[in-house]
Amino acid sequence: MYIGQISANPWLNSTWLNHIGRKQGDTDLSAARSQGQAWTQPNSANRDRLELSGFCLPNRLQILETPEATPINARLDPAAELRPASEEEQYTEEDALMNQYMKQYRLDFIQIGDSFELDPSKPVKLMTEGQVSQESLDAFRAQLEANGLGDEIDWRGVQEDFLNMDIRFDNAQRFETKADYLASRYAVLKDRIQTQYTGEKLEQEMQTLDHLYTKAKEELATSYADNIGGFYEGMGQSGVSEDMRESVLAAIDSKADAYSAYLAEHDIYADITDPGKQWLKQDDGYMAARLREHAASSSVDTPAAPTASNPAPYSTDDLAFAAVYAKDLSEQIKKPEWDTYAIQDSDADLGKYLAQQYQSLTGQMEHAGISDRLSDLLKDSFEPFMDRFLDALDAKIGHNRERVAKKPWQAGLIRTEYINRDEVYQALAKFQS
């Protein structure tokens, strides 16, 4: 298998490609061949490397220079959950070793106008972690033990690790993990820059760090506001998106300050005494993970509630709780788990079900340490949520009605009456009283 090229296609004669501009395509292909470089041999890695442009693909063909490629036999585990670095709960020495090893196989891109393309002057070396042998890792470890990683900060690695910082419903439960990751990486890199550089070099490196940190922080805050805040806006809580965005920015900065303060008082690098592991001190991702562990074991907390120096509307605990709860309610609306097929004599049980859910919410809020402000917001959001939930159930019943319209013999076998909301709300009020 070769990545980034079009190989000979044995099925070409029997596909749609064979029927679109075949004769003209043959003529244009011949012209392209005569104008381009010498045609390669069948076994060459560059064979049939073509650019297809225009809507009628076979009518315009241009030969491109292909970077040298290495064949791979990728074996991917379909059951493995691929997460960005900011969502990984652990980063061990073995993780650091593999990460540094795989940097040898990063693709090289060059900017052409407003786009980036593979650098044809650099060989394309492709590798997956599953292909790395223990012998190769051991040899690479020996190189790191002898030479270290060097003093220069791997800004490309930092930039790549700061990608995918967005908060969505499917990763809402990892909000604080992502915030801690970003804040601790910033604290470690800031400490390293201030220790390692002076003068103009220090200023340049801090500008680079601040730019990447601010960009990642803005992505996290904006996505949280759009998705989590947007959900509560949809539940009638006007203005909450911007309040949550400001709170996320403040929470990350508070965490970064707390981690920096911890570094100023504790030498986490002193724990690495093995001469063969000194290279780990130059892996800022590894040291940030150790910083998080040290701070957690020392019960170092960032401000949980708004203070005079941190006047954000919502605390870190508020944001974490609100994200998970929005995820749960959103999933209920999208996939309501309530029997809408069986014919019911009454919808009072549905009212009891929602009453129990509300009681569960109030119980969770009492033990979660969230602010009164968020508590009020969640309570005020529950009634609009119930309306949306009942709308979702009615939509499912609407499908039942369409089904019966097409198959009248199913009438009387599945539910076609919409939810009786009066019965629901009466049972809800009775259960809560």
Residue pairs with C-beta under 8 A, 6 or more apart in sequence:
1 71
1 72
1 73
1 74
2 45
2 69
2 71
3 69
3 72
3 124
3 126
4 66
4 67
4 69
4 118
4 124
5 45
5 46
5 47
5 48
5 49
5 66
5 69
6 48
6 49
6 50
7 47
7 48
8 42
8 47
8 48
9 15
9 17
12 18
17 57
17 58
20 56
20 57
20 58
20 59
21 56
21 58
21 59
22 58
24 58
24 59
25 58
25 59
25 61
28 58
28 59
28 60
28 61
29 58
29 61
32 50
32 61
32 62
32 63
33 39
33 63
35 63
36 62
36 63
37 63
37 65
40 46
40 47
41 47
45 66
45 68
45 69
45 71
46 66
49 63
49 64
49 65
49 66
50 61
50 62
50 63
50 64
51 61
51 62
51 63
51 64
52 58
52 60
52 61
53 60
53 62
54 60
65 120
66 120
67 118
67 119
67 120
67 121
67 122
67 123
67 124
68 123
68 124
69 123
69 124
69 126
70 123
70 124
70 125
70 126
72 126
72 127
72 128
72 131
73 131
74 128
74 130
74 131
75 128
75 130
75 131
76 128
76 130
77 130
84 161
84 163
84 164
84 165
85 91
85 161
85 181
85 285
86 161
86 162
86 164
86 165
86 177
86 178
86 181
86 182
87 171
87 174
87 177
87 178
87 181
88 95
88 181
89 177
90 289
91 285
91 286
91 288
91 289
92 289
93 277
93 280
93 286
95 286
96 280
96 283
96 285
96 286
97 137
97 140
97 141
97 144
98 129
98 132
98 137
99 283
99 285
100 140
100 144
100 149
100 283
101 132
101 136
101 137
101 140
102 127
102 129
102 132
103 154
103 157
104 125
104 127
105 125
105 126
105 127
106 156
107 118
107 124
108 118
108 119
108 122
109 116
109 117
109 118
109 119
110 116
110 117
110 118
110 119
118 124
144 279
145 275
145 276
145 277
145 278
145 279
148 278
148 279
148 282
149 279
149 282
149 283
150 282
151 196
151 282
153 189
153 192
153 193
153 205
153 284
155 208
155 212
157 285
158 185
158 189
158 209
158 212
158 284
159 212
161 185
161 285
162 182
162 185
162 212
162 213
162 215
162 216
165 178
165 182
165 216
165 217
165 219
165 220
165 223
166 219
166 220
166 223
167 175
167 178
167 220
167 223
167 224
167 227
167 228
167 323
168 223
168 227
169 227
169 326
169 327
169 330
169 331
170 327
171 178
172 227
172 228
172 323
172 324
172 326
172 327
173 323
173 324
173 327
175 224
175 319
175 320
175 323
176 316
176 319
176 320
178 220
179 220
179 248
179 251
179 252
179 255
179 316
180 255
180 292
181 288
181 292
182 213
182 216
182 217
182 220
182 252
182 256
183 252
183 253
183 255
183 256
183 258
183 259
184 255
184 256
184 259
184 288
184 289
184 291
184 292
184 295
185 284
185 285
185 288
186 209
186 213
186 256
186 259
187 256
187 259
187 260
187 262
187 263
187 288
187 291
188 259
188 263
188 284
188 287
188 288
188 291
189 209
189 284
190 206
190 209
190 260
191 260
191 263
191 264
192 284
193 202
193 205
193 206
193 209
194 202
194 206
197 205
213 256
217 249
217 252
217 253
218 249
220 248
220 252
221 245
221 246
221 248
221 249
221 252
222 245
224 244
224 245
224 248
224 319
224 323
225 241
225 242
225 244
225 245
225 248
226 241
227 326
228 244
228 319
228 322
228 323
228 326
229 240
229 241
229 242
229 243
229 244
229 245
230 241
231 326
231 329
231 330
232 240
232 241
232 322
232 326
232 377
232 381
233 239
233 240
233 241
234 384
235 380
235 381
235 384
235 385
235 388
236 380
236 381
236 384
237 377
237 380
237 381
240 377
243 313
243 314
244 313
244 314
244 319
244 322
246 312
246 313
247 312
247 313
247 314
247 315
247 318
247 319
248 319
249 312
250 310
250 311
250 312
251 302
251 312
251 315
251 316
251 319
254 302
254 303
254 310
254 316
255 302
255 316
257 302
258 295
258 300
258 301
258 302
259 291
259 292
259 295
262 291
262 294
262 295
262 298
262 300
263 291
266 294
266 298
268 287
268 290
268 291
268 294
269 281
269 287
271 290
272 278
272 280
272 281
280 286
280 287
281 287
302 316
303 309
303 310
303 315
303 316
304 315
304 316
304 317
304 369
305 315
305 317
305 371
306 312
306 313
306 314
306 315
306 371
313 373
314 322
314 371
314 373
314 374
315 370
315 371
317 368
317 369
317 370
317 371
318 370
318 371
318 373
318 374
321 364
321 365
321 368
321 370
321 374
322 374
322 377
322 378
325 361
325 378
329 381
329 385
332 385
332 389
332 392
333 385
333 388
333 389
333 392
334 392
336 389
336 392
336 393
336 396
338 350
338 353
338 393
340 393
340 396
340 397
340 400
340 415
341 400
341 414
341 415
342 414
342 415
343 412
343 414
343 415
343 417
344 415
346 420
346 423
347 419
347 420
347 421
347 423
347 424
347 427
348 423
348 424
348 426
348 427
349 427
350 393
350 419
350 423
350 424
350 427
351 423
351 424
351 425
351 426
351 427
351 428
351 430
351 431
352 427
352 428
352 431
354 386
354 389
354 424
354 428
355 427
355 428
355 431
355 432
356 431
358 382
358 428
358 432
359 432
361 378
361 379
361 382
362 379
365 375
365 378
386 428
390 419
390 421
390 424
393 419
394 418
394 419
397 415
397 416
397 417
397 418
397 419
398 418
400 414
400 415
400 416
401 416
403 410
403 414
404 410
404 411
404 414
404 416
